[in-house]
Amino acid sequence: MEEPRGSETVLLVEDEESLRKLARAMLQQLGYRVLEASGPGEALALCEKYEGEIHLLFTDVVMPLMNGNDLSQRIRAVRPSVRALFMSGYTSNAISHHGVLEPGVAFIQKPFNRQELARKVREVLDKVS
């Protein structure tokens, strides 16, 4: 089965370097332009200085200083068109239960493979809002 591809710009936020590099490689292999940040502060700074459009925020949920949901809200305050896809080693039910994410948000559980990521990214980017 063919993997869905794209050319949009993705802001990848993951504090664990090995996972960030792996996710970046997968996204680039699928044709996406990737901006990467090791945490929320770096992601917010990138959003301020990057002049092009950012189509998707792909962020870890659990990070030091600020969770992925709060980061998404801060980014959408200055870039309202940005879509969000959250990732975590925890299940979506566990995260929703603890109030970190609203039920029904776009979520992918770690570990994921390239096919799963390809489908989920396209699903989020192609969703009619």
C-alpha positions in Angstrom: 0.0 0.0 0.0 1.3 3.4 -1.0 2.2 5.8 1.9 0.4 9.1 1.8 3.0 11.9 1.2 3.1 15.7 1.4 5.2 18.8 1.1 3.8 20.9 3.9 6.0 22.3 6.7 5.9 20.4 10.0 7.1 21.8 13.4 8.4 18.7 15.3 8.8 19.1 19.0 10.3 16.2 21.0 12.6 16.5 24.0 14.2 13.1 23.4 16.9 13.5 20.7 16.8 10.0 19.3 13.1 10.1 18.9 13.2 13.5 17.4 15.8 12.4 14.8 13.8 9.3 13.9 10.6 11.3 13.5 12.4 14.0 11.4 13.8 11.3 9.1 10.4 9.7 8.6 8.7 13.0 7.9 11.5 14.0 5.4 11.3 10.6 3.7 7.5 11.4 3.2 8.3 14.7 1.5 7.6 17.1 4.4 9.8 20.1 5.3 10.7 19.7 9.0 11.5 22.4 11.5 12.6 20.8 14.8 12.7 21.9 18.4 13.9 20.1 21.5 11.3 21.7 23.7 8.4 24.2 23.9 10.7 27.3 24.4 12.6 26.5 21.2 9.4 25.8 19.3 7.9 29.1 20.3 11.1 31.0 19.2 11.0 29.1 15.9 7.4 30.1 15.3 8.3 33.7 15.9 11.3 33.9 13.5 10.2 31.4 10.8 8.7 33.5 8.0 7.0 30.7 6.0 3.8 28.9 6.8 3.8 26.1 9.4 1.0 23.7 8.6 1.4 21.1 11.4 2.6 21.1 15.0 3.7 17.5 15.7 4.5 17.5 19.4 5.1 15.2 22.3 2.5 15.6 25.0 4.6 15.2 28.1 7.7 17.5 28.2 9.5 19.6 30.9 8.1 23.1 31.5 5.1 23.0 29.3 2.9 20.1 27.9 2.1 19.7 24.3 -1.5 20.9 24.6 -0.4 24.2 26.2 2.3 24.6 23.6 -0.4 24.1 20.9 -2.6 26.8 22.4 0.3 29.2 22.5 1.3 28.6 18.9 -2.3 28.8 17.7 -2.6 32.2 19.4 0.0 33.6 16.9 -0.6 31.1 14.0 -4.3 30.1 14.1 -4.1 28.0 11.0 -1.6 25.5 12.5 -3.0 22.0 12.9 -1.8 19.8 15.8 -0.9 16.1 16.1 0.2 14.9 19.5 2.4 11.9 20.3 3.1 10.1 23.6 4.2 6.8 25.0 1.0 6.9 27.1 -2.3 5.9 25.6 -4.7 8.6 24.5 -7.2 7.3 27.1 -4.6 7.8 29.9 -3.7 11.3 28.7 -7.4 12.3 28.3 -8.3 10.9 31.7 -5.6 13.1 33.3 -6.9 16.2 31.5 -3.7 16.8 29.5 -5.6 16.4 26.2 -9.2 16.8 25.2 -10.8 13.6 24.0 -10.9 13.4 20.2 -7.7 15.4 19.4 -5.3 14.0 16.8 -3.0 11.5 18.6 -0.5 8.9 17.7 1.0 6.5 20.2 4.8 5.9 20.4 6.3 3.8 19.1 4.9 4.3 15.6 6.1 3.3 12.2 6.4 5.4 9.1 3.2 4.1 7.5 1.2 5.0 10.7 2.8 8.4 10.8 2.2 9.0 7.1 -1.5 8.2 7.4 -2.0 10.2 10.6 -0.2 13.3 9.3 -2.3 13.3 6.1 -5.5 12.7 8.1 -4.8 15.8 10.2 -3.7 18.0 7.4 -6.6 17.0 5.1 -9.3 17.3 7.7 -11.8 20.0 6.9 -12.1 22.4 9.8 
